[in-house]
Amino acid sequence: MRLATMEAAAFKRLYPHEYYAKFISEGARPDGRPLGRARPTSVAVGVAGTAHGSALVKVGRTTVMAAVKLEACQPDPERPDVGFIDVVMEFPPMCSASTRPGRPNDESSFIARRIEDALVDSRAVDLKKLSIKTGLWAWRVCLDIYCLDHDGSVLDAGLMAALAALRDTKVPSVAVDDRGKLTYGRVGEKKKKDGGGEGANVASVEKGEESSMIEVAAAPVAVTTALYRKQLIVDPNAEEEGLADATVTAVMDRSGRLVGVHKPGGIAEASETALMHCVAACKLHYDARAKAIDTAFA
């Protein structure tokens, strides 16, 4: 039995495509999943105590953490009544054997832009609600996403983590006085009797109201599908992505509206029929992934 296992491992290492094709021809994958089945998904929130909001998402072995930090800043003069969302994606060396320290990662830039596009295009967050005082102050949402274990479909997990972290974010109560100065907590005036000492009129900073939450109006979900020898492989792991001719990620919101379709390179073109099947796969798995996020807040 052990010898047979060693021989299979050697065959897989020497002839990875032949090894994988034997499973695909039978409608299955080496991990036992059918071609159209996604991996189990779990979501946990509040995992980083120093952040304003955070979440940890696992899609199979793929593990991604997102953390939100809020910064009060001056708004864009051309759009004085809106705030900002900045997304950064990082792949630390520990996340996979192919990641090297100090080297720029094209995948990180691609995923960060796609997540930011999905949040903005789906209007998941109303940027006008990030305004503190028109023309003076607005919130900058700094969304840092870290891939802790890269085992494929990182964009899918990253977008889920971003949404969950935003929903977990607590916005501090702030006030702006007549001079434009920003103060955390409400600025109020206590009316007291005229005179010195305890009865004098004083301006005081009262404790702010309880922190509000960022309203996440939409829930865009991404599902990646690999194209392998004219077969469609839903939610590929890292090994399957490495063997695939191309990958396609479809993003859809809760209303069923298509937010985006992304194909980052690859050696094969995606036909219109293949793209339609990729979109259908996203629609099929939308509810399960959206429910995983909702369950974390139940």
FENKAFEN-V649209 format. One record per backbone hydrogen bond with DSSP energy under -0.5 kcal/mol. CO is the residue of the C=O (numbers start at 1). NH is the residue of the N-H. If there is no record, write none. Layout:
<<CO/NH> <CO/NH>>
This chain:
<<1/5> <2/6> <3/7> <4/8> <5/9> <6/10> <7/11> <8/12> <9/13> <10/14> <11/15> <15/19> <16/20> <17/21> <18/22> <19/23> <20/23> <20/24> <21/25> <23/26> <23/28> <24/27> <27/35> <29/32> <33/29> <34/37> <35/234> <40/60> <42/58> <44/56> <47/49> <48/51> <52/170> <53/68> <54/46> <55/66> <56/44> <57/64> <58/42> <58/60> <59/62> <62/59> <63/148> <63/149> <64/57> <65/146> <66/55> <67/144> <68/52> <68/53> <69/142> <71/140> <73/138> <76/79> <77/80> <79/76> <79/82> <80/135> <84/141> <86/143> <88/145> <90/92> <90/147> <92/95> <93/96> <95/150> <96/99> <100/103> <104/106> <105/109> <106/110> <107/111> <108/112> <109/113> <110/114> <111/115> <112/116> <113/117> <114/118> <115/119> <116/120> <117/121> <118/122> <119/124> <119/125> <120/123> <124/217> <125/127> <126/129> <127/83> <127/130> <128/131> <130/139> <133/136> <133/137> <137/132> <137/133> <138/73> <139/84> <139/141> <140/71> <140/142> <141/86> <141/143> <142/69> <142/144> <143/88> <143/145> <144/67> <145/90> <146/65> <146/148> <147/92> <149/63> <149/151> <153/157> <154/158> <155/159> <156/160> <157/161> <158/162> <159/163> <160/164> <161/165> <162/166> <163/167> <164/168> <165/169> <166/169> <169/171> <169/214> <170/172> <171/212> <173/185> <175/183> <177/180> <181/177> <183/175> <186/188> <186/206> <188/190> <188/204> <189/191> <190/192> <190/202> <196/199> <197/200> <202/190> <202/204> <204/188> <204/206> <212/171> <214/216> <215/126> <215/217> <221/252> <223/250> <224/235> <225/248> <226/228> <226/233> <227/245> <227/246> <228/231> <231/228> <231/233> <232/234> <233/226> <237/241> <238/242> <239/243> <240/244> <245/267> <245/268> <246/227> <248/225> <248/250> <249/262> <250/223> <251/259> <251/260> <252/221> <253/256> <257/253> <257/259> <260/251> <262/249> <263/265> <269/271> <271/275> <272/276> <273/277> <274/278> <275/279> <276/280> <277/281> <278/282> <279/283> <280/284> <281/285> <282/286> <283/287> <285/289> <286/290> <287/291> <288/292> <289/293> <290/294> <291/295> <292/296> <293/296> <293/297> <294/297> <295/298>>
